[in-house]
Amino acid sequence: MPELPRRLVTLYPVVVVGTLAWFAGFLVLGAVRLFGTGGPASVWMWTCLSGGVLGLIGMGIMSWQRYARSHGSRSAQTGL
């Protein structure tokens, strides 16, 4: 089976855009909560913050795997 093109396998840009979207949602909902009523915006605001933090953790793990692969670690994932 042929390998997929590099542009279809590169996940880093997708994770960056998703993480930025979570943080943008946090800022928008924070503004809604600041200038409006608290209500359900509060729960969604903290959900967006946790999504952004998890995205940052994911980027760290992806960088760690890339470093391990480039330095020849036997436990590094390949083909990602």
BELFENZI-V971880 format. One record per pair of residues at least 4 apart in sequence whose ideal C-beta (glycine too) atoms are under 8 Angstrom apart, sorted by sequence separation. I is the first residue (numbers start at 1). J is the second residue. D is the distance in Angstrom with one decimal. If there is no record, write none. Layout:
BEGIN
i=I j=J d=D
i=I j=J d=D
END
This chain:
BEGIN
i=4 j=8 d=4.7
i=5 j=9 d=7.3
i=6 j=10 d=6.1
i=11 j=15 d=5.9
i=12 j=16 d=6.3
i=13 j=17 d=6.3
i=14 j=18 d=6.2
i=15 j=19 d=6.1
i=16 j=20 d=6.4
i=17 j=21 d=6.3
i=18 j=22 d=6.6
i=19 j=23 d=6.6
i=20 j=24 d=6.1
i=21 j=25 d=6.4
i=22 j=26 d=6.6
i=23 j=27 d=6.6
i=24 j=28 d=6.3
i=25 j=29 d=6.0
i=26 j=30 d=6.0
i=27 j=31 d=6.5
i=28 j=32 d=6.5
i=29 j=33 d=6.2
i=30 j=34 d=6.2
i=31 j=35 d=6.1
i=32 j=36 d=5.1
i=33 j=37 d=7.8
i=37 j=41 d=7.6
i=38 j=42 d=5.1
i=40 j=44 d=6.4
i=41 j=45 d=5.8
i=42 j=46 d=6.9
i=43 j=47 d=6.4
i=44 j=48 d=6.3
i=45 j=49 d=6.6
i=46 j=50 d=6.4
i=47 j=51 d=6.4
i=48 j=52 d=6.5
i=49 j=53 d=6.4
i=50 j=54 d=6.2
i=51 j=55 d=6.4
i=52 j=56 d=6.7
i=53 j=57 d=6.6
i=54 j=58 d=6.3
i=55 j=59 d=6.5
i=56 j=60 d=6.6
i=57 j=61 d=6.5
i=58 j=62 d=6.3
i=59 j=63 d=6.3
i=60 j=64 d=6.3
i=61 j=65 d=6.4
i=62 j=66 d=6.4
i=63 j=67 d=6.3
i=64 j=68 d=6.4
i=65 j=69 d=6.2
i=66 j=70 d=6.3
i=67 j=71 d=6.3
i=69 j=73 d=6.9
i=72 j=76 d=7.9
i=4 j=9 d=5.2
i=33 j=38 d=5.6
i=36 j=41 d=7.2
i=68 j=73 d=3.9
i=68 j=75 d=7.0
i=69 j=76 d=4.1
i=33 j=41 d=4.8
i=68 j=76 d=3.7
i=69 j=77 d=7.0
i=32 j=41 d=4.8
i=33 j=42 d=6.0
i=69 j=78 d=6.3
i=65 j=76 d=5.9
i=29 j=41 d=4.9
i=33 j=45 d=6.0
i=65 j=77 d=5.4
i=29 j=44 d=5.4
i=30 j=45 d=5.7
i=65 j=80 d=7.0
i=29 j=45 d=4.0
i=25 j=44 d=7.5
i=26 j=45 d=5.9
i=29 j=48 d=6.1
i=26 j=48 d=3.9
i=25 j=48 d=3.9
i=26 j=49 d=4.7
i=23 j=48 d=7.3
i=22 j=48 d=5.1
i=23 j=49 d=7.8
i=25 j=51 d=7.7
i=26 j=52 d=6.1
i=22 j=49 d=7.6
i=22 j=51 d=3.7
i=23 j=52 d=4.2
i=22 j=52 d=3.9
i=19 j=51 d=7.8
i=18 j=51 d=8.0
i=19 j=52 d=5.6
i=22 j=55 d=5.9
i=19 j=55 d=3.0
i=18 j=55 d=5.8
i=19 j=56 d=6.2
i=16 j=55 d=8.0
i=19 j=58 d=7.6
i=15 j=55 d=6.0
i=19 j=59 d=6.8
i=15 j=58 d=5.5
i=16 j=59 d=7.0
i=15 j=59 d=5.7
i=12 j=59 d=7.3
i=15 j=62 d=6.7
i=12 j=62 d=6.1
i=11 j=62 d=6.9
i=11 j=80 d=7.0
i=9 j=79 d=7.7
i=9 j=80 d=6.9
i=3 j=79 d=7.9
END
